Amino acid sequence: MKITVCIGSSCHLKGSKAVVSELQQLIADNNLKDKIELAGTFCMGRCQEGVCVTVDDKFYSVSPEKTKDFFVNDVMPKVK
């Protein structure tokens, strides 16, 4: 599984650094480093939608406050 977080200027201002940090911690806490690749990218072209995140090319808008919920509800069920 590949999770890509936008680190472009708009998403950066909306908290992408915090989203990346929390995802790194959640991946480590759940011992999923061998199953999840976490990557960064510049502009996904959906700047108005918040911190842009894709999971295997499916788009999500994730705020720093909702990162754990996103991980539990949208990432964990898809981990094989």
MODAVEN-V838124 format. One record per residue. RES is the residue in one letter. SS is DSSP state (~ for helix, > for strand, _ for the rest). OMEGA is omega in radians with two decimals (NA if undefined). D_LAST is the distance of its C-alpha to the last C-alpha in whole Angstrom. Layout:
RES_SS_OMEGA_D_LAST / RES_SS_OMEGA_D_LAST
//
This chain:
M___3.10_8 / K_>_3.05_12 / I_>_3.14_14 / T_>_-3.13_18 / V_>_3.08_21 / C_>_3.09_24 / I___3.07_27 / G___-3.00_30 / S_~_-3.11_33 / S_~_3.13_32 / C_~_3.08_29 / H_~_3.13_30 / L_~_-3.13_33 / K___3.01_30 / G___-3.11_28 / S_~_3.13_26 / K_~_3.11_26 / A_~_3.11_26 / V_~_3.12_22 / V_~_-3.12_21 / S_~_-3.13_23 / E_~_3.09_21 / L_~_3.09_17 / Q_~_-3.13_18 / Q_~_-3.14_19 / L_~_3.09_16 / I_~_3.12_14 / A_~_-3.11_16 / D_~_-3.12_17 / N___3.09_13 / N___-3.07_13 / L___-3.11_10 / K___3.14_13 / D___-3.10_11 / K___-3.09_8 / I___3.02_10 / E_>_3.11_13 / L_>_-3.09_16 / A_>_3.06_19 / G_>_3.10_22 / T_>_3.04_24 / F___-2.94_28 / C___3.06_29 / M___3.09_26 / G___-3.14_29 / R___-2.98_29 / C_~_-3.09_30 / Q_~_-3.05_32 / E_~_3.05_28 / G___3.08_28 / V___-3.08_25 / C_>_-3.12_23 / V_>_2.98_19 / T_>_3.02_17 / V_>_-3.07_13 / D___3.07_13 / D___3.02_16 / K_>_-3.03_17 / F_>_3.03_19 / Y_>_2.98_20 / S_>_-3.01_23 / V___3.05_22 / S___3.12_25 / P_~_-3.11_25 / E_~_-3.07_26 / K_~_-3.06_23 / T_~_-3.12_20 / K_~_3.10_19 / D_~_3.09_19 / F_~_-3.11_17 / F_~_-3.10_14 / V_~_-3.01_14 / N_~_-3.02_14 / D_~_-3.12_13 / V_~_-3.05_10 / M_~_-3.14_9 / P_~_-3.09_8 / K_~_-3.13_6 / V___-3.10_4 / K___NA_0
//
